Amino acid sequence: IYCSWNRYGCELAVAEELGLEMAIRSYVK
């Protein structure tokens, strides 16, 4: 897990590690 340039980057990294790509895509979309 790594932190990007801001909190959102960190959350996205954590979510990806947890395997919530579907949730992320839905949120972004």
N, C-alpha and C positions, 0 to 999 in steps of 0.2 A: 504494500500500500504506500503510495507516495502522494504528497500534497502538491497541487499545481500552483498557478499564480494567485489563486484566491480560494475562499472557502468552498465555492461551488466545485472547483477542480478537485478538492479533497473529497467532497461528498461523492462526486462521480467516480473517483478512483475507488473509494470504499465500496460503493454500490456495485461496481464492476467486479470487485473481488468477491462480493457476496453472490454474484451471478444474477443481478437484477437489471440486466441489459434491456429486457423487455419493458420494465418499469421506466427506465431512463428514456428509452425511445418514445414511449407513450407520453412522458412528461415533456420531452423536447418537442414532440410532434403536437 
